Amino acid sequence: MEKNLSEFELDALREISNIGSGNAATVLSQLVNKKIDMTVPQVDVLPFNDMIRKIGAEDEKFVAVLLRVFGDAPGNILYLMGYKKAESVMKYMLKDYKEYNTENEELSTSVYQEIGNILGNSYLNAISKMTGLTLMTSVPAVAIDMLAAILTTSFIYAQQYDDYVLAIDTHFIDDNKDVGGSFIYIPSPGSLDKILKNLGIK
């Protein structure tokens, strides 16, 4: 079941996602000093339970980066990668760093924070530019846990949230390696409507 959004409204959200993905791909390319390509993001507006089923199994281990969103359309941003994919991405990004090892938890957390920060703020900047809304994020927090536990904690942490969330599948490709994940915007009540209204389509 999807929220009752028109195709025109969904197209507008897809356009924001395209711009955000493009910004993120550019920053990631600069970070690893190599061209990163992207696929067209898939955008869905889904209820909580449907979102869990879309992303993966409830007992599957994930790495999550959480950023709180403040300003005109508050909420939470959650970037999710399956644990094995996240480890692969981390090793790829640190392949030229001689002191890297899998037991360096502090370094691993920093890499995940940086990825989440880049992606989260790339999307927020796209929303801000297209809507004129003022948005800012907190310092990213990292959690490694089962999917259901991460999502439940994130929604509790959000305290009040809309019945529906904006889920964006992001896929960045380098040498046929998919370094993407799932980007989720958990809006506070009224935030998603405010974004659509400021786009001039609601």
N, C-alpha and C positions, 0 to 999 in steps of 0.2 A: 504494500500500500504506500502511495506517495502523498505528500501534502498536495492540496488542490492548487497547484501553480499552473499557469498557462504555459504553453510551449514558448511563448515570447519571453516570459519571465525566466524560464530555464535557460533559454538562449543567452540572456543577459548574464546569468550566473556563469555559464560556460565561457563567455567572453572574458569575464573577470579572471576565471581560472586559467585561460590561455595566456593572458598577460602576466599573471602571477607566475605561471610555470616558466614562461620565457625569461622573466627576471631572475628566477631561481637558477635556471640552466646557465645563464650568463655568469652569475656569481660563483656557481660550482665550477664552471670552466676556469675562471680566474684562480680559484682556490687550488685546483689540481694541475693548473697550467696545461690543460688539454681540452679540446672541444667536446662538449657534452650535448648530445641531441636529446630531443624530447618527443614524446608522442602526444596526441591530442588528449587532454584529460577527460575522464568520464565523470560527470557530475550527477549526483542524486540527492534528493531531499527525502530523508527516511526517518521513521520512528526508531527509537533506541534498539529494540529487539531485532528489527530487520537489519539494522546497521551491523550488529554483532555477526549475524549470519553471513552478511556480505563480505566482511573482512576476513573471517577465519573461524576456526573451532574455538569454543569457549576455553578449553584447556590447553590451547596452543600458547607457547611462550613467545612474548613480544618484547621489543624495546619501544618505549614510548617517551616522547618529549612533550611536556606540557608547558604552554605559555598562557598566562592569564591576559585577557584583552580588556583594556580600559578605554574610556572615552565615550563617543556618541553611540556606539553599538557594542556594548560590552558582552563578554562571554569567555569561553576558553577555546584555545587552539590545541589540538592533539595531533601529533605526527607519529604514526605507527609503522614499524617494520618488523617482520618476522625475525626471530632471534638469529637464525642462521644467515639470513640475508644481511642483517645489520652487522654481524661479525665480518662478513665478506666485504661489505662496503667500507668498514673501518680499516681493515687490512689493506684494501686498495688505496684509501686516502693516505695511509701511513707507510706505504711500501718503501718510500725513500728515507724514512726516519729510522736511523740505525738503532736507537734505544727502545724501539717498540717491542713489547712482548704481550702475550695474551693475558698475563697476570697484572698488567698495569691498569688497575681499575680507574684510577684518577684520570689517566690519559684517555681511556676509552669513553668515560663520561663526558670529558671535554669535547671529544669528536662528535658524539651524539648531540650534545648541546649546540654545537656550532651548526650541524646539519639542520636541526629543528629550528634554530634561530634564523638561518638563511631562508628556509622555506616559509616559515610562518610570517616573517616580516615582508617577504616578497609578495605574498598574497594580500597582506594587510595594506601594503603600499598601493597595490593595484586597486583595491576597494576604495581607499582614500582618494586616489586621483580621479576615479570615475564617479564618486558620489559626493565628494567634498566633505565627508565625515572625518572627524579627528579621531584617530585610533593609535594606541600604543600598547606595548606588551611588557610583561614582567621578564625577569631573568628566567631562562628556561630551566625546568626541573626534569630529571631523567628517572624513569622507573623501568625495572625489568621484572616482569611477572606474567601470569596467565592473562589472556585477553579479557575475560570476564571481570577479573579482579581490577585490572587497569581501568576499564571503562566504568565500572561501578564506582570506583574511588573518584574518578574524574567528574562524574555527574554529582556525587555527593559534595565534592569540593566546590563545584559550581553553585551549590546551594539551590538557587532558583534557575531553571533553564527552560527553554521552549520545548514543546512536545516533539519537535522535529529537529534534526541536525543536518548540516550540509556536509556531505561526504564527497571528497574529490580523490580519485585514483590518480596518482602522479607516477609517471614512468620516465626516467632519464636513462639514456642508453649511451654506453661507451664501450667500444670493441665488443658489441653484442652482449654486454653485461648490463642487466637491469639494476639500477641503483635507486629505484623508486620505492614508494610505500603508499600508505593511505593518510590523507590529510583531512582532518575533521574539525569543523567549526561548530562548537556547542554554544548556540546563542542564548543570551538571557532573554526573557520574555519581551517581545516587541522588536528585538534587534534585527532579525531577518527582514521583517516588514519595513523597518526603517531604511535598510539598505536598498530594498526594492523601490520604496517610495522616492528615495533620493536619486535613483536611476531614472525616475520619471515614468515608471511603468506600473505603479500601484496606487 
